[in-house]
Amino acid sequence: MSYREMSAWVMGALTAALGLHYLSTYLDAAQGAGGAPPAAATFIPYVIVVVAASITAQIVLAILAPKRADTPPDERERPLLDRAGHWAGVIQAVLAVTALVTFMHREDGALLFHMIVGGLILAQVAEYALQIILLRWGS
């Protein structure tokens, strides 16, 4: 398994787990408030945990494979990583447009914010999943 694939597995699992926690926190706050909670109530703690956990995960991966951690993507990996990023961008765009259409009907700015954040999380998980798929089976 290449270092990039190992990193994608770790970061994908981390992002998915923290994304599910964000969703759970949002749903709990929304039930208590009777609507979309303020952005700061769920977003700021999420960002702090994601940044700290990502840094920690990358440090652990670099300690486990120090020589592979410092190498740039090779000629086989570069186009695969670009393709994964492209498709994740398409997913992000579709989810952002969906959030905007929902906003046109509901006119709830807090809900729009949370839908955009959720779309970013889903797009990032999709990018990691696509990296894994393309690095493992792509050519």
Stockholm file with secondary structure:
# STOCKHOLM 1.0

chainA/1-139         MSYREMSAWVMGALTAALGLHYLSTYLDAAQGAGGAPPAAATFIPYVIVVVAASITAQIVLAILAPKRADTPPDERERPLLDRAGHWAGVIQAVLAVTALVTFMHREDGALLFHMIVGGLILAQVAEYALQIILLRWGS
#=GR chainA/1-139 SS CCHHHHHHHHHHHHHHHHHHHHHHHHHHHHHHHTSCCCHHHHHHHHHHHHHHHHHHHHHHHHHHSHHHHTCCCCTTHHHHHHHHHHHHHHHHHHHHHHHHHHHHHHCCHHHHHHHHHHHHHHHHHHHHHHHHHHHHHCC
#=GC SS_cons         CCHHHHHHHHHHHHHHHHHHHHHHHHHHHHHHHTSCCCHHHHHHHHHHHHHHHHHHHHHHHHHHSHHHHTCCCCTTHHHHHHHHHHHHHHHHHHHHHHHHHHHHHHCCHHHHHHHHHHHHHHHHHHHHHHHHHHHHHCC
//
